[in-house]
């Protein structure tokens, strides 16, 4: 557990970054496939995050289709596809991704550019992610807990906390300079 309690988590969130198909991620993708087999499909939800580029004013779905096809060839089928785009995805884009990737249209979510990152959870909720997660993982069968007492002893945040933080960030007027030390930065992106 990473929340400060001694209780085993009911849900474990695993983020696998990188590009599907890259040799660096193959071991991790196989580990996820094995995990899905071990815990069963009702205890596993694969959320694919994919960039939707815009070319000539048209939202392109081919990169998403290719990534899902690659995942399928590795034994994994996304339950939810989250589409990163500058603007909200169009209904035609959603329908095409749904048809070509074998994911219900309501499970194709838009995460477009917003003024601050703290707005993203609310955007996902508005897109229906809670209902999707409830359906895929059968969360209604989990034991509930008292959020107030859990929050007193842990670092659990509610959606209201995120929205409050988002509103606070929206009213910030001072600029801050931040240095980033990372493997990939704008200056060496061409290497």
Secondary structure, DSSP 8 states (H G I E B T S, - for coil): --SSSSS--S-------S-TT-GGGHHHHHHHHHHHHHH-GGG---EEEEE--EETTEE--HHHHHHHHHHHHTT---SEEEEEESS---HHHHHHHHHHHT--GGGEEEEE--SSGGGHHHHHHHHTHHHHHHHHHTGGGS----HHHHHHHS----HHHHHHHHHHHHT-----------SS-GGGTT-
